[in-house]
Amino acid sequence: MANTDVRLQLFSGINFTNRRIVFRRGGVAVRDLGAFRFDNVLSSFRLRNVSTIDSVTLVLFSRINFQGSIRIFRGRQNVSNLGNFNNLTSSFILVGRNLTNSQIQLIQSTGIPPRDILVIRQ
């Protein structure tokens, strides 16, 4: 399963500093980052798929339940500063494949994440 090799580190400070949360399981959808006391504090992250470098998608949402403004990241990335999206993330979806823009729009309009990932609610 592609999702088992996905890794994500979230940081509350720019340049990978301050509080950190690590996801090693793979595909995950977090409906409300308040569940981790991490709502509206994300400033930087490291994203990768250890087996297939280009097969990973991270979608950040500015509101809970996959709503609001979005930022999409595909492939291995180290983002040291989210710029105008700093401290705005309230939910996210992480999968070990490339989601299309239309798949992401469907998630945003329905609030329903992909079926084959762990969903975390508050």
C-alpha positions in Angstrom: 0.0 0.0 0.0 1.5 3.4 -1.1 0.3 5.2 2.1 2.6 3.1 4.4 5.7 4.9 3.2 4.5 8.5 3.7 6.3 10.7 6.3 5.3 14.2 7.4 6.8 16.5 10.1 4.9 19.6 11.0 6.6 22.5 12.8 5.0 25.5 14.6 8.0 27.7 13.8 9.6 28.7 10.5 12.8 26.9 9.5 11.7 23.6 11.1 11.7 25.0 14.7 9.6 25.0 17.8 6.9 22.4 18.4 6.9 19.4 16.1 4.4 16.7 15.2 5.5 13.6 13.2 3.2 11.3 11.1 4.9 8.1 10.2 1.9 5.8 9.6 1.2 7.0 6.1 -2.0 8.4 4.7 -3.9 10.5 7.2 -6.7 13.1 7.2 -6.9 15.4 10.2 -10.3 17.1 10.4 -9.3 19.5 13.1 -5.7 20.2 14.2 -7.1 21.3 17.5 -7.0 17.5 18.4 -3.3 18.0 18.6 -3.4 21.6 20.0 -1.9 22.6 16.7 -4.7 24.6 15.1 -3.5 27.7 13.3 0.2 27.3 14.3 1.7 25.4 11.3 4.6 27.4 9.8 6.9 24.8 8.2 7.0 21.1 7.3 9.0 18.2 5.8 7.1 15.9 3.4 8.3 12.7 1.7 7.4 9.2 0.5 10.3 6.9 1.3 9.6 4.4 -1.5 8.3 6.6 -4.3 9.6 10.2 -4.0 7.1 11.9 -6.3 4.0 10.0 -5.1 2.8 12.1 -2.2 0.2 14.9 -1.8 -0.3 17.2 1.2 -3.3 19.5 1.1 -3.6 22.2 3.8 -7.0 23.7 4.6 -7.6 27.0 6.5 -10.7 25.7 8.2 -11.6 22.5 9.9 -13.3 19.6 8.0 -11.2 20.3 4.9 -12.8 23.6 4.2 -11.6 27.2 3.4 -8.5 28.2 1.5 -6.1 25.5 0.4 -2.5 25.0 -0.3 -1.4 21.9 -2.3 2.0 20.3 -2.2 3.0 17.3 -4.3 6.2 15.3 -4.2 9.1 15.4 -1.6 9.3 18.9 -0.1 11.0 20.8 2.7 9.0 24.0 3.2 10.8 26.2 5.7 8.2 29.0 5.6 4.6 28.9 4.5 4.6 32.6 3.9 1.0 34.0 3.7 -0.3 30.6 4.9 1.7 30.7 8.2 -0.5 30.0 11.2 -3.6 29.4 9.1 -3.9 25.6 8.8 -6.8 24.0 10.6 -7.1 20.6 8.8 -5.1 18.6 6.2 -5.0 15.5 4.1 -1.9 13.5 3.4 -1.8 10.6 0.9 0.9 8.5 -0.7 -0.1 9.3 -4.3 -0.8 12.3 -6.4 -4.3 13.7 -5.9 -5.7 15.6 -8.9 -7.1 19.1 -8.5 -10.5 17.7 -9.2 -10.2 15.1 -6.5 -9.1 17.8 -4.1 -12.1 20.0 -5.1 -14.4 17.1 -4.4 -12.9 16.6 -1.0 -13.3 20.3 -0.2 -17.0 20.4 -1.5 -18.1 17.2 0.3 -15.8 17.2 3.4 -15.1 13.5 2.7 -11.4 12.4 2.5 -10.1 9.5 0.4 -11.3 6.1 1.8 -7.9 4.3 2.3 -6.4 6.6 4.9 -6.8 7.1 8.7 -9.2 9.9 9.6 -8.6 11.8 12.8 -11.4 13.8 14.4 -11.3 15.9 17.5 
